Amino acid sequence: MAVLLFSAGGVAGAVETDPAAVPDPNAAPSTRPAAGPEKAARGAAAGARPVSGKNPTAAPLSRNAAPGGFQRVTSQKVQLKNKVTDADGDKSTLSFEVWTADAAGKPVKKVSVDDNEWGVIVSPYVASGTTVTVDVPVGKLALNTNYVFHTSAFDGSLYETSWSPWAKFRIELPVDLTLPTPDYSAPDPTSRNTPPNYYQTKPLGSAGTPLSARSSKPAVEQCSEADADGRQVCFGKSTPVAKGKAPRSGAKPAGGAAGTAGVEWCNTDFESILATRFTECDVRSVPVYISMDGQVQATARFMFLRMLQLDGKNSFTEHLTIEPAQQIPLAFREINFEGGGVKHLCQGSCTPHEPGPGAWKGKAWWVPGEMHSASLTTSYSWDTSVAGKTYLYKPDVQIDANILPADGKIRPFKTGYQWSLDYDGGTEDLDQIRCDTTNAGPDTGCVFINHAPTYIFNAKAFPQAAAHAWLIQKATPKHPGSMADHKPLYYMGDSAQNARSRNRICPTGWAAANGDASALVDASDALNCDEFAFASSYNSGGMSSAEGGLNPALLPGGTTPTGAACIGTYAKKHGSMVHLFSLNGTDPKFSEVCGRSAISGMHNQESMGNHFATFMRDMRIMDKDAYWLDTRMDDGGTCTYGIGGGQPVICKLAAE
């Protein structure tokens, strides 16, 4: 039973409902007279009864319906609407009653959306034919829950005889990311220990093969002169690199520790080309064959490993390793690289220092049945005497061999294998070195310019910033900074352009107007606008095409980039966890090129700040250099709809 408790003044103060007294959701509206008592007169004098509309709706609605035919509402500020008419032209009210629902839309439990006795929202009296809109107080309805509502009309005397049809709806914000609890003691990860990869990622605007494309420059056979009988020996084309394949953990280093200076991932287990910002390892399976009039008579296959290490302020080192891929066939008497000689090449002020006789570690010739390794280390130096200079070097090596067929009827053939004539397509410039005497990094130094390093967010400490970048990287087609999608960020070093881009995406006051103080860490924290892609990148939505921007954020018909064309989100504590929500009422298409989010200033600034400055110095980043962003966020398969197709991104994230 319902027990009404009255205060001394006779005003209802609270309502307790007997759990057994659950109302019949379809009982006549007059049994729940929230708008007032129905008049006793029921005759003709009372006039016609008012009527609710047949198409009640919830708002604001998404472009897409939720599964099961539920209207998808995109804001925590929910509006309920229906039309009311009265044949007598009387003014009427509408009562809005909300229930939770099962997956089929059947009402389950009545929800109190107002503090009156009946828990319904009653509109003011309105003229016949009016569409009535009421606001449900924030917090009365839960996210990601099925609801139904219906209405009843009352003209001051009579209720309509039955409720309107049910309208099914659920509140699903286009973005609802549950964030992990911050661990402010988590140390910043380092970018120096990131795994190698094979992507050739050139600075913006550089000529040559784009990322992972095949080169139009074919590898060639490298052969000796044919003798009088038409016989010759050749180094054939190497086996193409196994893309994306990395050596097995714990694989043996080629030629022992000296062969690859202890770099475990550089070994001769199989063909591969891998690089970091400071080490490049190219492993090739190269055939050596004897042919007669162009027809191959016998083949020996070698593993050639060339590792370049940028290990000094004015120097770098090459480690060359050779070992048979299988036992030398009996058709060869001897294959001798030590007797053939090795010659190194470099450009400009880059000087190779050729190792002297006896520099090979391990015997550099093979006879049938042998499987040992041999390695040779060569150093290079470059001129660092002039400050503010940048140089490009592409070191090369020619490996000559004396090759003696087993019949012994002729002298040994001498032929050479030049590294630059046998690159695998799409990686031929991965070994290009940029050395500089600028202030890009500490002192002077060199990097592999066409290998993009990876900046790593400290997602454990600053999940608000990491989650925002994760959202834009995962759910938009530009995927800024995503290695998996081959979409690098490009550093933009013009501070004036940086400021222009940021002001367009994050105008003054935007975060304060759109954020929520519950996202702040402490009293010293303040709301910040976090833009992604970064304003200091050519990927920034705030950088116009005329300024060199790759992804200007433009509204339809607009010419100036604006944050209004980005996905807008804000961080807010919801229950016990902080969430990243889309701005109330917005319905992003997820085709946007950028994002802006009102988040904790501490999370925004400390996710970059000195950590990013250290990355820049360590990796010697210059204007237009490519780099990746690892957000260190993972959804773990928790996303309600997956990601893609313009569906809501409702996920529970974990920091790695």
Stockholm file with secondary structure:
# STOCKHOLM 1.0

chainA/1-656         MAVLLFSAGGVAGAVETDPAAVPDPNAAPSTRPAAGPEKAARGAAAGARPVSGKNPTAAPLSRNAAPGGFQRVTSQKVQLKNKVTDADGDKSTLSFEVWTADAAGKPVKKVSVDDNEWGVIVSPYVASGTTVTVDVPVGKLALNTNYVFHTSAFDGSLYETSWSPWAKFRIELPVDLTLPTPDYSAPDPTSRNTPPNYYQTKPLGSAGTPLSARSSKPAVEQCSEADADGRQVCFGKSTPVAKGKAPRSGAKPAGGAAGTAGVEWCNTDFESILATRFTECDVRSVPVYISMDGQVQATARFMFLRMLQLDGKNSFTEHLTIEPAQQIPLAFREINFEGGGVKHLCQGSCTPHEPGPGAWKGKAWWVPGEMHSASLTTSYSWDTSVAGKTYLYKPDVQIDANILPADGKIRPFKTGYQWSLDYDGGTEDLDQIRCDTTNAGPDTGCVFINHAPTYIFNAKAFPQAAAHAWLIQKATPKHPGSMADHKPLYYMGDSAQNARSRNRICPTGWAAANGDASALVDASDALNCDEFAFASSYNSGGMSSAEGGLNPALLPGGTTPTGAACIGTYAKKHGSMVHLFSLNGTDPKFSEVCGRSAISGMHNQESMGNHFATFMRDMRIMDKDAYWLDTRMDDGGTCTYGIGGGQPVICKLAAE
#=GR chainA/1-656 SS CEEEEECTTSCEEEEEECTTCCCCTTSCGGGSCTTCCCCSCCSGGGCCCCEECSCCEEESBCSSCCGGGCEEECCSSCEEEEEEECTTCCCBEEEEEEEEECTTCCEEEEECCSSSTTCCEECCCBCTTEEEEEECCTTSSCBTCEEEEEEEEECSSCBCSSCCCCEEEEECCSEEEECCCCCTTCCCCCSTTCCCBCCCCCCTTCCSCCTTCCCSSCCCCEECCCCTTSEEEEECCCCCCCTTCCCCTTCCCTTSHHHHTTCTTCCSSSCEEEECSSEEEEEEEEEEEEEETTEEEEEEEEEEEEEEECCSSSEEEEEEEEEESSCCCTTEEEEESTTTCEEEECCTTCEEECCCTTCCBSCCEECTTCCCCEEEEEEEECCCCSTTCEEEECCEEEEEEEEEETTCCSCCEEEEEEGGGSCCTTCTTTTCEEEECSSSSSSSEEEETTSCCEEECCTTTCHHHHHHHHHHHHHSTTCTTBTTTTBCEEBCCCHHHHHHHHHHHSCTTHHHHHCCGGGCSSTTCCEEEEEESCTTBTTCTTSCTTTTCSSCCCCTTCCSCCGGGSEEEEEEEETTEEEEEECTTCCCCSCCSCEEEEEEHHHHHHTSHHHHHHHHHHTTCCTTCEEEEECCEECTTCCTTCSCTTCCEEEECEEC
#=GC SS_cons         CEEEEECTTSCEEEEEECTTCCCCTTSCGGGSCTTCCCCSCCSGGGCCCCEECSCCEEESBCSSCCGGGCEEECCSSCEEEEEEECTTCCCBEEEEEEEEECTTCCEEEEECCSSSTTCCEECCCBCTTEEEEEECCTTSSCBTCEEEEEEEEECSSCBCSSCCCCEEEEECCSEEEECCCCCTTCCCCCSTTCCCBCCCCCCTTCCSCCTTCCCSSCCCCEECCCCTTSEEEEECCCCCCCTTCCCCTTCCCTTSHHHHTTCTTCCSSSCEEEECSSEEEEEEEEEEEEEETTEEEEEEEEEEEEEEECCSSSEEEEEEEEEESSCCCTTEEEEESTTTCEEEECCTTCEEECCCTTCCBSCCEECTTCCCCEEEEEEEECCCCSTTCEEEECCEEEEEEEEEETTCCSCCEEEEEEGGGSCCTTCTTTTCEEEECSSSSSSSEEEETTSCCEEECCTTTCHHHHHHHHHHHHHSTTCTTBTTTTBCEEBCCCHHHHHHHHHHHSCTTHHHHHCCGGGCSSTTCCEEEEEESCTTBTTCTTSCTTTTCSSCCCCTTCCSCCGGGSEEEEEEEETTEEEEEECTTCCCCSCCSCEEEEEEHHHHHHTSHHHHHHHHHHTTCCTTCEEEEECCEECTTCCTTCSCTTCCEEEECEEC
//
